[in-house]
Amino acid sequence: MTLKSMKPLTRAPLLHVSVQESLRAYIDDNGLAPGTLLPAEGELATQLGVSRNSLREGIKALESLGVLETRRGVGIFVKAFSFEPLLDNLAYGLGGALRQIEEVLEIRRTLEVGLIGKTIDVIGEEDIAELRATVNRMRAHAERGETFAEDDQLFHRLLFRCQDNETLVRLIDVFWLAFYKASDFVNLENLDPMATWRDHAAIVDAIETRDLAEARRRLDRHYEGIARVIANNKTSSNVGGTHEKTV
């Protein structure tokens, strides 16, 4: 009878990884809210049965992930959730791979075009007014040759805020920021900021008149414009200049 070989033992996790897992579990088990001060380092190390150095390694790793925040002379705090640390790594991972940036863009496009109908059903006058004010700021910036990335991000968030879906708004932010950060690596340049402003203004016009077909068409057209910017960067090298990544 031929016996099967024994499977090799799985290597035990590194100590600082175990510390991270224990700290996460401590936060979850106690329902600690953002801003909560954790016990002192010495007490945490004693509870975990590890050295202070091992504890600090775990804490530093969780700081890099945005889970904890160390305030010198004060202590260690639970940090409010943010996608930023993950997005920083995502952008770095995408690097100069324009194909992957196109894929991120396509997800955004599908998400927004597919869900704009509900926005038209439920959006109120106050949100429309805020969208209009944001678009007006975009125009003022474009006319002065200035970037308006913050207003662009706000615009896309405002489009869906009325749906009262926090996860959706976070996803909109995630894909916007992922594209914006990743495009830094390939210097995506918007050659016509005024056209970008006009795209956004047309979207607001369609929403204000509750014209679903036009809103979808305008959103889709807007993303076609961004896709052209990516295509142009595939065939040319953009070095220097103004990198206006308003999307």
MARBA-3410 file (N, C-alpha, C, O; in Angstrom, 1 decimal):
247
0.8,-1.2,0.0,0.0,0.0,0.0,0.9,1.2,0.0,1.8,1.4,0.8 ~ 0.6,2.1,-0.9,1.4,3.4,-1.1,0.7,4.5,-0.2,-0.4,4.8,-0.4 ~ 1.5,5.0,0.7,1.0,6.1,1.5,1.2,7.4,0.9,2.3,7.7,0.3 ~ 0.3,8.3,1.1,0.5,9.7,0.6,1.5,10.4,1.6,1.5,10.1,2.8 ~ 2.2,11.3,1.0,3.2,12.1,1.8,2.4,13.0,2.8,1.4,13.5,2.4
3.1,13.3,3.9,2.5,14.3,4.8,2.6,15.7,4.2,3.6,16.0,3.6 ~ 1.6,16.5,4.5,1.7,17.9,4.0,2.6,18.6,5.0,2.6,18.4,6.2 ~ 3.4,19.5,4.4,4.3,20.3,5.3,3.6,21.2,6.2,2.5,21.6,5.9 ~ 4.1,21.4,7.4,3.5,22.3,8.3,3.4,23.7,7.8,4.3,24.2,7.1 ~ 2.3,24.4,8.0,2.2,25.8,7.6,3.0,26.7,8.6,2.9,26.5,9.8
3.8,27.5,8.1,4.6,28.4,8.9,3.7,29.3,9.8,2.7,29.9,9.3 ~ 4.0,29.3,11.0,3.3,30.2,12.0,3.4,31.6,11.5,4.5,32.0,11.0 ~ 2.4,32.4,11.7,2.5,33.8,11.3,3.5,34.6,12.1,3.8,34.2,13.3 ~ 4.1,35.6,11.5,5.1,36.4,12.2,4.5,37.0,13.4,3.3,37.3,13.4 ~ 5.3,37.3,14.4,4.8,37.8,15.7,4.0,39.1,15.5,2.9,39.3,16.1
4.6,40.0,14.7,3.9,41.3,14.5,2.6,41.2,13.8,1.7,42.0,14.0 ~ 2.5,40.1,13.0,1.2,39.9,12.3,0.2,39.4,13.3,-1.0,39.9,13.3 ~ 0.6,38.5,14.2,-0.3,38.1,15.3,-0.7,39.3,16.2,-1.9,39.3,16.6 ~ 0.2,40.2,16.4,-0.1,41.4,17.2,-1.2,42.2,16.5,-2.1,42.7,17.1 ~ -1.0,42.4,15.2,-2.0,43.1,14.4,-3.4,42.5,14.5,-4.4,43.2,14.8
-3.4,41.2,14.4,-4.7,40.5,14.4,-5.4,40.6,15.8,-6.6,40.8,15.9 ~ -4.5,40.5,16.8,-5.1,40.6,18.2,-5.6,42.0,18.5,-6.6,42.2,19.1 ~ -4.9,43.1,18.0,-5.3,44.4,18.2,-6.6,44.7,17.4,-7.5,45.4,17.9 ~ -6.7,44.2,16.2,-8.0,44.3,15.5,-9.2,43.7,16.2,-10.2,44.2,16.3 ~ -8.9,42.4,16.7,-9.9,41.7,17.4,-10.3,42.5,18.7,-11.5,42.5,19.0
-9.4,43.1,19.4,-9.6,43.9,20.6,-10.6,45.0,20.3,-11.5,45.3,21.0 ~ -10.3,45.7,19.1,-11.1,46.8,18.7,-12.5,46.4,18.4,-13.5,47.0,18.8 ~ -12.6,45.3,17.6,-13.9,44.7,17.2,-14.7,44.2,18.4,-15.9,44.5,18.6 ~ -14.1,43.4,19.2,-14.8,42.8,20.4,-15.3,43.8,21.3,-16.4,43.6,22.0 ~ -14.6,44.9,21.5,-15.1,46.0,22.4,-15.9,47.1,21.7,-16.3,48.0,22.4
-16.1,47.0,20.4,-16.9,48.0,19.7,-16.3,49.4,19.9,-17.0,50.3,20.0 ~ -15.0,49.5,19.8,-14.3,50.8,20.0,-14.5,51.7,18.8,-14.3,51.3,17.7 ~ -15.1,52.9,19.1,-15.4,53.9,18.1,-14.1,54.6,17.7,-13.2,54.7,18.5 ~ -14.1,55.2,16.5,-13.0,56.1,16.1,-12.7,57.2,17.2,-13.7,57.8,17.7 ~ -11.5,57.4,17.5,-11.1,58.4,18.5,-10.9,57.8,19.9,-10.5,58.6,20.8
-11.3,56.6,20.0,-11.1,55.9,21.3,-9.6,55.7,21.7,-8.8,55.3,20.8 ~ -9.2,56.1,22.9,-7.8,55.9,23.3,-7.6,54.5,23.8,-8.4,54.0,24.6 ~ -6.6,53.8,23.2,-6.3,52.4,23.7,-5.5,52.5,25.0,-4.9,53.5,25.3 ~ -5.4,51.3,25.7,-4.6,51.3,26.9,-3.1,51.6,26.5,-2.7,51.6,25.3 ~ -2.3,51.9,27.5,-0.9,52.3,27.3,-0.2,51.1,26.7,-0.6,50.0,26.8
1.0,51.4,26.0,1.8,50.4,25.3,2.1,49.3,26.3,2.0,48.1,26.0 ~ 2.6,49.7,27.5,3.0,48.7,28.5,1.9,47.7,28.8,2.1,46.5,28.9 ~ 0.7,48.2,29.0,-0.4,47.3,29.3,-0.8,46.4,28.2,-1.1,45.3,28.4 ~ -0.8,47.0,27.0,-1.1,46.2,25.8,-0.1,45.0,25.6,-0.4,43.9,25.3 ~ 1.2,45.4,25.8,2.2,44.4,25.6,2.1,43.3,26.7,2.3,42.1,26.4
1.7,43.7,27.9,1.6,42.7,29.0,0.4,41.8,28.7,0.5,40.6,28.8 ~ -0.7,42.4,28.2,-1.9,41.6,27.9,-1.6,40.6,26.8,-2.1,39.4,26.8 ~ -0.8,41.0,25.8,-0.5,40.1,24.7,0.6,39.2,24.9,0.8,38.2,24.2 ~ 1.4,39.4,26.0,2.5,38.6,26.3,3.7,38.7,25.3,4.4,37.8,25.0 ~ 3.9,40.0,24.8,4.9,40.2,23.8,5.8,41.4,24.3,5.4,42.1,25.3
6.9,41.6,23.7,7.8,42.7,24.0,7.2,44.0,23.5,6.3,44.0,22.6 ~ 7.6,45.2,24.0,7.1,46.4,23.5,7.5,46.6,22.0,6.8,47.2,21.2 ~ 8.7,46.1,21.6,9.2,46.3,20.2,8.2,45.5,19.3,7.9,46.1,18.2 ~ 7.8,44.3,19.7,6.9,43.6,18.8,5.5,44.3,18.7,4.9,44.3,17.7 ~ 5.1,44.8,19.9,3.8,45.6,19.9,3.9,46.8,19.0,3.0,47.0,18.2
5.0,47.5,19.0,5.2,48.7,18.2,5.2,48.4,16.7,4.7,49.1,15.9 ~ 5.8,47.2,16.3,5.8,46.8,14.9,4.4,46.6,14.5,4.0,47.0,13.4 ~ 3.6,45.9,15.3,2.2,45.7,14.9,1.4,47.0,14.8,0.6,47.2,13.9 ~ 1.6,47.9,15.7,1.0,49.2,15.7,1.3,50.0,14.5,0.5,50.6,13.9 ~ 2.6,50.0,14.1,3.0,50.8,13.0,2.4,50.2,11.7,2.0,51.0,10.8
2.3,48.9,11.6,1.6,48.3,10.5,0.2,48.7,10.4,-0.3,49.0,9.3 ~ -0.5,48.8,11.5,-1.9,49.2,11.5,-2.1,50.7,11.3,-3.1,51.1,10.7 ~ -1.1,51.4,11.6,-1.1,52.9,11.3,-1.0,53.0,9.8,-1.7,53.9,9.2 ~ -0.2,52.2,9.1,0.0,52.3,7.7,-1.3,52.0,6.9,-1.5,52.4,5.8 ~ -2.1,51.1,7.6,-3.4,50.7,7.0,-4.6,51.7,7.4,-5.7,51.5,7.0
-4.2,52.7,8.2,-5.3,53.6,8.7,-6.2,53.1,9.7,-7.3,53.6,9.9 ~ -5.8,52.1,10.5,-6.6,51.5,11.6,-6.3,52.2,12.9,-7.3,52.5,13.6 ~ -5.1,52.5,13.1,-4.7,53.2,14.4,-3.9,54.5,14.1,-3.4,54.7,13.0 ~ -3.9,55.4,15.1,-3.2,56.6,15.0,-2.4,56.9,16.3,-3.0,56.9,17.4 ~ -1.1,57.1,16.2,-0.3,57.4,17.4,-0.1,58.9,17.5,0.4,59.5,16.6
-0.5,59.4,18.6,-0.3,60.9,18.9,0.8,61.0,19.9,0.6,60.6,21.1 ~ 1.9,61.5,19.5,3.1,61.6,20.4,2.8,62.3,21.7,2.2,63.4,21.7 ~ 3.1,61.6,22.8,2.9,62.2,24.1,1.5,62.1,24.6,1.2,62.5,25.8 ~ 0.6,61.5,23.8,-0.8,61.3,24.2,-1.2,59.8,24.3,-1.6,59.4,25.3 ~ -1.0,59.1,23.2,-1.3,57.7,23.2,-1.7,57.2,21.8,-1.5,57.8,20.8
-2.3,56.0,21.8,-2.7,55.3,20.6,-4.2,55.3,20.5,-4.9,55.0,21.4 ~ -4.7,55.8,19.3,-6.2,56.0,19.1,-6.7,55.1,18.0,-5.9,54.9,17.0 ~ -7.9,54.7,18.1,-8.6,54.1,16.9,-8.9,55.2,15.9,-9.4,56.2,16.3 ~ -8.5,54.9,14.7,-8.7,55.9,13.6,-10.0,55.7,12.9,-10.4,54.5,12.6 ~ -10.6,56.8,12.4,-11.8,56.6,11.6,-11.5,56.0,10.3,-10.4,56.2,9.7
-12.4,55.1,9.8,-12.1,54.4,8.6,-11.9,55.3,7.4,-12.6,56.3,7.2 ~ -10.9,55.0,6.5,-10.7,55.8,5.3,-10.1,54.8,4.3,-9.4,53.9,4.6 ~ -10.5,55.1,3.0,-10.0,54.3,1.9,-8.6,54.8,1.5,-8.0,54.1,0.7 ~ -8.2,56.0,2.0,-7.0,56.6,1.5,-5.7,55.6,1.5,-5.1,55.5,0.5 ~ -5.4,55.0,2.6,-4.3,54.1,2.6,-4.4,53.0,1.5,-3.4,52.6,0.9
-5.6,52.4,1.4,-5.7,51.4,0.4,-5.6,51.9,-1.0,-5.0,51.3,-1.9 ~ -6.1,53.2,-1.2,-6.0,53.8,-2.6,-4.6,54.1,-2.9,-4.2,54.0,-4.1 ~ -3.8,54.6,-1.9,-2.4,54.9,-2.2,-1.7,53.6,-2.7,-0.9,53.7,-3.6 ~ -1.9,52.5,-2.1,-1.3,51.2,-2.5,-1.9,50.8,-3.9,-1.1,50.3,-4.7 ~ -3.2,51.0,-4.1,-3.8,50.7,-5.4,-3.1,51.5,-6.5,-2.8,50.9,-7.6
-3.0,52.8,-6.3,-2.4,53.6,-7.3,-1.0,53.2,-7.6,-0.6,53.2,-8.8 ~ -0.2,52.9,-6.6,1.1,52.5,-6.8,1.2,51.2,-7.6,2.0,51.0,-8.5 ~ 0.3,50.3,-7.2,0.2,49.0,-7.9,-0.1,49.1,-9.4,0.4,48.4,-10.2 ~ -1.0,50.1,-9.7,-1.4,50.3,-11.1,-0.2,50.8,-11.9,0.0,50.5,-13.0 ~ 0.5,51.7,-11.2,1.7,52.3,-11.8,1.3,52.9,-13.2,0.3,53.7,-13.3
2.1,52.6,-14.2,1.9,53.2,-15.5,1.0,52.3,-16.4,1.0,52.5,-17.6 ~ 0.3,51.3,-15.8,-0.5,50.4,-16.7,-1.8,51.0,-17.1,-2.8,51.0,-16.4 ~ -1.8,51.6,-18.3,-3.0,52.3,-18.7,-4.2,51.4,-18.9,-5.3,51.8,-18.8 ~ -3.9,50.1,-19.2,-5.0,49.2,-19.4,-5.8,49.0,-18.1,-7.0,49.0,-18.1 ~ -5.0,49.0,-17.0,-5.7,48.8,-15.7,-6.5,50.1,-15.3,-7.5,50.0,-14.7
-5.9,51.2,-15.7,-6.6,52.5,-15.4,-7.9,52.5,-16.2,-8.9,53.0,-15.7 ~ -7.8,52.0,-17.4,-9.1,52.0,-18.3,-10.1,51.1,-17.6,-11.3,51.4,-17.6 ~ -9.7,50.0,-17.0,-10.6,49.1,-16.3,-11.3,49.8,-15.1,-12.5,49.6,-14.9 ~ -10.5,50.6,-14.3,-11.1,51.3,-13.2,-12.1,52.3,-13.8,-13.2,52.4,-13.2 ~ -11.8,53.0,-14.9,-12.7,53.9,-15.5,-14.0,53.3,-15.9,-15.1,53.8,-15.7
-13.9,52.1,-16.5,-15.0,51.4,-17.0,-16.0,51.0,-15.8,-17.2,51.0,-16.0 ~ -15.4,50.6,-14.7,-16.3,50.3,-13.5,-17.0,51.6,-13.1,-18.2,51.5,-12.8 ~ -16.3,52.7,-13.0,-17.0,54.0,-12.7,-18.1,54.3,-13.6,-19.2,54.6,-13.2 ~ -17.8,54.2,-14.9,-18.8,54.5,-15.9,-20.0,53.6,-15.8,-21.1,54.2,-15.8 ~ -19.9,52.3,-15.7,-21.0,51.4,-15.5,-21.8,51.7,-14.3,-23.0,51.7,-14.3
-21.1,52.0,-13.2,-21.8,52.3,-11.9,-22.6,53.6,-12.0,-23.8,53.6,-11.6 ~ -22.0,54.6,-12.5,-22.8,55.9,-12.5,-23.9,55.9,-13.5,-25.0,56.4,-13.2 ~ -23.6,55.5,-14.7,-24.6,55.5,-15.8,-25.8,54.6,-15.3,-27.0,54.9,-15.6 ~ -25.5,53.4,-14.7,-26.5,52.5,-14.3,-27.4,53.0,-13.2,-28.6,52.6,-13.1 ~ -26.9,53.9,-12.3,-27.6,54.3,-11.1,-28.1,55.7,-11.2,-28.8,56.2,-10.2
-27.9,56.4,-12.3,-28.3,57.8,-12.4,-29.9,57.9,-12.4,-30.4,58.9,-12.0 ~ -30.5,56.8,-12.8,-32.0,56.9,-12.9,-32.6,57.1,-11.5,-33.6,57.9,-11.4 ~ -32.1,56.4,-10.5,-32.7,56.6,-9.2,-32.4,58.0,-8.7,-33.3,58.6,-8.0 ~ -31.3,58.6,-9.0,-31.0,60.0,-8.6,-32.1,60.9,-9.2,-32.6,61.8,-8.5 ~ -32.4,60.7,-10.5,-33.4,61.6,-11.1,-34.8,61.4,-10.4,-35.5,62.4,-10.4
-35.0,60.2,-9.9,-36.3,60.0,-9.3,-36.4,60.7,-7.9,-37.5,61.1,-7.5 ~ -35.3,60.8,-7.2,-35.4,61.2,-5.8,-34.7,62.5,-5.5,-34.8,63.1,-4.4 ~ -33.8,63.0,-6.4,-33.1,64.2,-6.1,-33.9,65.5,-5.9,-34.9,65.7,-6.5 ~ -33.6,66.3,-4.9,-34.3,67.5,-4.5,-33.7,68.7,-5.0,-32.6,68.7,-5.6 ~ -34.4,69.8,-4.9,-33.9,71.1,-5.4,-32.6,71.5,-4.7,-31.8,72.2,-5.4
-32.5,71.2,-3.5,-31.3,71.7,-2.7,-30.1,71.0,-3.3,-29.0,71.7,-3.5 ~ -30.1,69.7,-3.6,-29.0,69.0,-4.2,-28.7,69.5,-5.6,-27.5,69.6,-6.0 ~ -29.7,69.8,-6.4,-29.5,70.3,-7.7,-28.8,71.7,-7.6,-27.9,71.9,-8.4 ~ -29.3,72.5,-6.7,-28.6,73.8,-6.5,-27.2,73.7,-6.2,-26.3,74.4,-6.6 ~ -26.8,72.7,-5.3,-25.4,72.5,-4.9,-24.6,71.9,-6.1,-23.5,72.3,-6.3
-25.2,71.1,-6.9,-24.6,70.6,-8.2,-24.3,71.8,-9.1,-23.2,71.9,-9.7 ~ -25.3,72.7,-9.2,-25.1,73.8,-10.1,-24.0,74.8,-9.6,-23.2,75.3,-10.4 ~ -24.0,75.0,-8.3,-22.9,75.8,-7.7,-21.5,75.2,-7.9,-20.6,75.9,-8.2 ~ -21.4,73.9,-7.8,-20.2,73.2,-8.0,-19.7,73.4,-9.5,-18.5,73.6,-9.8 ~ -20.7,73.2,-10.4,-20.4,73.4,-11.8,-19.9,74.8,-12.1,-19.0,75.0,-12.9
-20.5,75.8,-11.5,-20.1,77.2,-11.7,-18.7,77.4,-11.2,-18.0,78.2,-11.9 ~ -18.3,76.8,-10.1,-17.0,76.9,-9.7,-16.0,76.3,-10.7,-14.9,76.8,-10.9 ~ -16.4,75.2,-11.2,-15.6,74.5,-12.2,-15.3,75.5,-13.4,-14.2,75.6,-13.9 ~ -16.4,76.1,-13.9,-16.2,77.0,-15.0,-15.2,78.2,-14.7,-14.4,78.5,-15.5 ~ -15.4,78.7,-13.5,-14.5,79.9,-13.1,-13.0,79.4,-13.0,-12.2,80.1,-13.5
-12.8,78.2,-12.5,-11.4,77.7,-12.5,-10.9,77.4,-13.9,-9.8,77.8,-14.2 ~ -11.8,76.8,-14.7,-11.4,76.5,-16.1,-11.0,77.8,-16.9,-10.0,77.8,-17.7 ~ -11.8,78.8,-16.7,-11.5,80.1,-17.4,-10.2,80.7,-17.0,-9.6,81.4,-17.8 ~ -9.8,80.4,-15.8,-8.5,81.0,-15.3,-7.4,80.0,-15.5,-6.2,80.3,-15.1 ~ -7.7,78.9,-16.1,-6.6,77.9,-16.4,-6.2,77.1,-15.1,-5.1,76.6,-15.1
-7.1,77.0,-14.1,-6.8,76.4,-12.9,-7.4,75.0,-12.8,-8.4,74.7,-13.5 ~ -6.8,74.1,-12.0,-7.4,72.8,-11.8,-8.6,72.9,-10.9,-8.7,73.8,-10.1 ~ -9.5,71.9,-11.0,-10.7,71.9,-10.1,-11.0,70.4,-9.7,-12.2,70.0,-9.7 ~ -10.0,69.7,-9.3,-10.1,68.3,-9.0,-11.1,68.1,-7.8,-11.9,67.2,-7.8 ~ -11.0,68.9,-6.8,-11.8,68.8,-5.6,-13.3,69.0,-5.9,-14.2,68.2,-5.5
-13.6,70.0,-6.8,-15.0,70.2,-7.2,-15.5,69.1,-8.0,-16.6,68.7,-8.0 ~ -14.6,68.5,-8.9,-15.0,67.4,-9.7,-15.4,66.2,-8.9,-16.4,65.5,-9.1 ~ -14.6,65.9,-7.8,-14.9,64.8,-7.0,-16.2,65.0,-6.2,-17.0,64.1,-6.1 ~ -16.4,66.3,-5.7,-17.6,66.6,-5.1,-18.8,66.4,-6.0,-19.8,66.0,-5.5 ~ -18.7,66.8,-7.2,-19.8,66.7,-8.2,-20.2,65.3,-8.3,-21.4,65.0,-8.2
-19.3,64.4,-8.5,-19.7,63.0,-8.6,-20.3,62.4,-7.3,-21.2,61.5,-7.4 ~ -19.9,62.9,-6.2,-20.5,62.5,-4.9,-21.9,63.0,-4.8,-22.8,62.3,-4.4 ~ -22.0,64.3,-5.2,-23.4,64.9,-5.1,-24.4,64.3,-6.0,-25.6,64.2,-5.7 ~ -23.9,63.7,-7.1,-24.9,63.1,-8.0,-25.7,61.9,-7.3,-26.8,61.7,-7.7 ~ -25.0,61.3,-6.3,-25.7,60.1,-5.8,-25.9,60.2,-4.3,-26.5,59.3,-3.7
-25.6,61.4,-3.7,-25.8,61.6,-2.3,-27.3,61.4,-1.9,-27.6,60.9,-0.8 ~ -28.2,61.9,-2.8,-29.6,61.8,-2.5,-30.2,60.4,-2.4,-31.3,60.3,-1.9 ~ -29.4,59.4,-2.8,-29.9,58.1,-2.7,-29.8,57.5,-1.3,-30.2,56.4,-1.0 ~ -29.1,58.2,-0.4,-28.9,57.8,1.0,-28.3,56.4,1.1,-28.7,55.6,1.9 ~ -27.3,56.2,0.2,-26.6,54.9,0.2,-25.2,55.2,0.5,-24.4,55.5,-0.5
-24.8,55.0,1.7,-23.4,55.4,2.1,-22.4,54.5,1.4,-21.3,55.0,1.0 ~ -22.7,53.3,1.2,-21.7,52.4,0.5,-21.5,52.8,-0.9,-20.4,52.8,-1.5 ~ -22.6,53.2,-1.6,-22.5,53.7,-3.0,-21.6,54.9,-3.1,-20.8,55.0,-3.9 ~ -21.9,55.9,-2.2,-21.1,57.1,-2.2,-19.6,56.8,-2.0,-18.7,57.4,-2.6 ~ -19.3,55.9,-1.1,-17.9,55.5,-0.8,-17.3,54.8,-2.1,-16.2,55.1,-2.4
-18.1,54.0,-2.7,-17.6,53.4,-4.0,-17.3,54.4,-5.0,-16.3,54.3,-5.7 ~ -18.2,55.4,-5.2,-18.0,56.4,-6.1,-16.6,57.1,-5.8,-15.8,57.4,-6.7 ~ -16.4,57.4,-4.5,-15.2,58.1,-4.1,-14.0,57.1,-4.4,-12.9,57.6,-4.9 ~ -14.1,55.9,-4.1,-13.0,54.9,-4.3,-12.6,54.9,-5.7,-11.4,55.0,-6.0 ~ -13.5,54.8,-6.7,-13.1,54.7,-8.1,-12.7,56.0,-8.6,-11.8,56.0,-9.5
-13.2,57.1,-8.1,-12.7,58.4,-8.5,-11.3,58.6,-8.1,-10.4,59.0,-8.9 ~ -11.1,58.3,-6.8,-9.7,58.5,-6.3,-8.7,57.5,-6.9,-7.6,57.9,-7.1 ~ -9.1,56.3,-7.1,-8.2,55.3,-7.7,-7.8,55.8,-9.1,-6.6,55.7,-9.4 ~ -8.7,56.3,-9.8,-8.4,56.8,-11.2,-7.5,58.0,-11.1,-6.4,58.1,-11.7 ~ -7.8,58.9,-10.2,-7.1,60.2,-10.0,-5.6,59.9,-9.6,-4.7,60.5,-10.1
-5.5,59.0,-8.6,-4.2,58.8,-8.1,-3.3,58.0,-9.1,-2.2,58.3,-9.3 ~ -3.9,57.0,-9.7,-3.2,56.1,-10.6,-2.8,56.9,-11.8,-1.7,56.7,-12.4 ~ -3.6,57.9,-12.3,-3.3,58.7,-13.5,-2.1,59.6,-13.2,-1.4,60.0,-14.2 ~ -1.7,59.8,-12.0,-0.5,60.6,-11.7,0.7,59.9,-12.2,1.7,60.6,-12.6 ~ 0.7,58.6,-12.2,1.9,57.8,-12.7,2.1,57.9,-14.2,3.2,57.7,-14.6
1.1,58.3,-14.9,1.2,58.4,-16.4,0.9,59.8,-16.9,0.9,60.0,-18.1 ~ 0.8,60.7,-16.0,0.6,62.1,-16.3,-0.5,62.3,-17.3,-0.4,63.0,-18.3 ~ -1.7,61.8,-17.0,-2.8,62.0,-17.8,-3.2,63.5,-17.8,-3.4,64.1,-16.7 ~ -3.3,64.1,-19.0,-3.5,65.5,-19.1,-4.8,65.8,-19.8,-5.0,65.3,-20.9 ~ -5.6,66.6,-19.1,-6.8,67.1,-19.7,-6.5,68.3,-20.6,-6.2,69.4,-20.1
-6.6,68.1,-21.9,-6.2,69.2,-22.8,-7.3,70.3,-23.0,-7.0,71.3,-23.5 ~ -8.5,70.0,-22.5,-9.6,71.0,-22.7,-10.5,71.0,-21.4,-11.6,70.4,-21.4 ~ -10.0,71.8,-20.4,-10.8,71.9,-19.1,-12.2,72.5,-19.4,-13.1,72.1,-18.6 ~ -12.3,73.4,-20.3,-13.6,74.0,-20.6,-14.6,72.9,-21.1,-15.8,73.0,-20.8 ~ -14.1,72.0,-21.9,-15.0,70.9,-22.4,-15.4,70.0,-21.2,-16.6,69.5,-21.1
-14.5,69.8,-20.2,-14.8,69.0,-19.0,-15.9,69.8,-18.2,-16.9,69.1,-17.7 ~ -15.8,71.1,-18.1,-16.9,71.8,-17.4,-18.2,71.7,-18.2,-19.2,71.5,-17.5 ~ -18.2,71.8,-19.5,-19.4,71.7,-20.3,-20.1,70.4,-20.1,-21.3,70.3,-20.0 ~ -19.3,69.3,-20.0,-19.8,68.0,-19.8,-20.6,67.9,-18.5,-21.7,67.4,-18.5 ~ -20.0,68.4,-17.4,-20.7,68.4,-16.1,-21.9,69.3,-16.1,-22.9,68.9,-15.5
-21.9,70.4,-16.8,-23.0,71.3,-16.8,-24.2,70.7,-17.5,-25.3,70.8,-17.1 ~ -23.9,69.9,-18.6,-24.9,69.3,-19.4,-25.6,68.2,-18.6,-26.8,67.9,-18.7 ~ -24.8,67.5,-17.8,-25.4,66.5,-16.9,-26.3,67.1,-15.9,-27.4,66.5,-15.7 ~ -26.0,68.2,-15.3,-26.9,68.9,-14.4,-28.2,69.3,-15.1,-29.3,69.2,-14.6 ~ -28.0,69.9,-16.3,-29.2,70.3,-17.1,-30.2,69.1,-17.3,-31.4,69.3,-17.1
-29.6,68.0,-17.6,-30.5,66.8,-17.8,-31.2,66.3,-16.5,-32.3,65.9,-16.6 ~ -30.4,66.4,-15.4,-31.0,66.0,-14.2,-32.1,67.0,-13.7,-33.2,66.6,-13.2 ~ -31.9,68.3,-14.0,-32.8,69.3,-13.5,-34.2,69.1,-14.3,-35.2,69.4,-13.8 ~ -34.1,68.7,-15.6,-35.3,68.5,-16.4,-35.9,67.1,-16.2,-36.8,66.7,-16.9 ~ -35.2,66.3,-15.4,-35.6,64.9,-15.2,-35.7,64.1,-16.4,-36.5,63.2,-16.7
-34.7,64.3,-17.3,-34.6,63.6,-18.6,-33.5,62.5,-18.4,-32.3,62.7,-18.6 ~ -34.0,61.3,-18.1,-33.2,60.1,-17.8,-32.3,59.8,-19.0,-31.1,59.6,-18.9 ~ -32.9,59.7,-20.2,-32.1,59.3,-21.4,-31.0,60.3,-21.7,-29.9,59.9,-22.0 ~ -31.3,61.6,-21.5,-30.3,62.6,-21.8,-29.2,62.5,-20.7,-28.0,62.7,-21.0 ~ -29.6,62.3,-19.5,-28.6,62.2,-18.4,-27.6,61.0,-18.6,-26.4,61.2,-18.4
-28.2,59.9,-19.0,-27.3,58.7,-19.3,-26.4,59.0,-20.5,-25.2,58.7,-20.5 ~ -27.0,59.7,-21.5,-26.2,60.0,-22.7,-25.0,60.9,-22.4,-23.9,60.7,-22.8 ~ -25.3,61.9,-21.5,-24.3,62.9,-21.2,-23.2,62.3,-20.3,-22.0,62.6,-20.5 ~ -23.6,61.5,-19.4,-22.6,60.8,-18.5,-21.7,59.9,-19.4,-20.5,59.9,-19.2 ~ -22.4,59.1,-20.3,-21.6,58.2,-21.1,-20.7,59.0,-22.0,-19.5,58.6,-22.2
-21.1,60.1,-22.5,-20.3,61.0,-23.4,-19.1,61.5,-22.6,-18.0,61.6,-23.1 ~ -19.4,61.9,-21.4,-18.3,62.4,-20.5,-17.2,61.4,-20.3,-16.0,61.7,-20.4 ~ -17.6,60.1,-20.1,-16.6,59.1,-19.9,-15.9,58.7,-21.2,-14.8,58.3,-21.2 ~ -16.6,58.9,-22.4,-15.9,58.7,-23.6,-14.8,59.7,-23.8,-13.7,59.4,-24.3 ~ -15.0,60.9,-23.3,-14.0,61.9,-23.4,-12.7,61.6,-22.5,-11.6,61.8,-23.0
-13.0,61.0,-21.3,-11.9,60.6,-20.5,-11.1,59.4,-21.2,-9.9,59.4,-21.1 ~ -11.9,58.5,-21.8,-11.3,57.4,-22.5,-10.4,57.9,-23.6,-9.3,57.3,-23.9 ~ -10.8,59.0,-24.3,-9.9,59.5,-25.3,-8.6,60.1,-24.8,-7.6,60.0,-25.4 ~ -8.7,60.7,-23.6,-7.5,61.2,-22.9,-6.5,60.0,-22.7,-5.3,60.2,-22.9 ~ -7.0,58.9,-22.2,-6.2,57.7,-22.0,-5.6,57.2,-23.3,-4.4,56.9,-23.3
-6.4,57.2,-24.3,-5.9,56.7,-25.6,-4.8,57.6,-26.1,-3.8,57.1,-26.7 ~ -5.0,58.9,-26.0,-3.9,59.8,-26.4,-2.6,59.6,-25.7,-1.5,59.7,-26.2 ~ -2.7,59.2,-24.4,-1.5,59.0,-23.6,-0.9,57.6,-23.9,0.3,57.4,-23.6 ~ -1.6,56.8,-24.6,-1.0,55.5,-25.1,0.0,55.7,-26.2,0.9,55.0,-26.4 ~ -0.3,56.8,-27.0,0.5,57.0,-28.2,1.4,58.2,-28.1,2.2,58.5,-29.0
1.4,58.9,-27.0,2.3,60.1,-26.8,2.8,60.1,-25.4,2.2,59.5,-24.5 ~ 3.9,60.7,-25.2,4.5,60.9,-23.9,4.3,62.3,-23.4,4.8,63.2,-24.0 ~ 3.5,62.4,-22.3,3.3,63.7,-21.7,4.2,64.0,-20.6,4.1,63.3,-19.5 ~ 5.1,64.9,-20.8,6.1,65.2,-19.8,6.0,66.7,-19.4,6.0,67.5,-20.3 ~ 5.8,67.0,-18.1,5.7,68.4,-17.7,4.3,68.9,-18.1,3.4,68.0,-18.3
4.1,70.1,-18.1,2.8,70.7,-18.4,1.8,70.7,-17.2,2.2,70.3,-16.1 ~ 0.6,71.0,-17.5,-0.4,71.0,-16.5,-1.2,69.7,-16.5,-1.7,69.3,-17.6 ~ -1.2,69.0,-15.4,-1.9,67.7,-15.4,-3.2,67.9,-14.7,-3.3,67.7,-13.5 ~ -4.2,68.2,-15.5,-5.5,68.4,-15.0,-6.4,67.2,-15.1,-6.9,66.9,-16.2 ~ -6.5,66.4,-14.0,-7.2,65.1,-14.1,-8.6,65.3,-13.5,-8.9,64.6,-12.6
-9.3,66.2,-14.1,-10.7,66.4,-13.6,-11.6,65.5,-14.4,-11.8,65.6,-15.6 ~ -12.2,64.5,-13.6,-12.9,63.4,-14.3,-14.2,63.2,-13.6,-15.0,62.4,-14.0
END
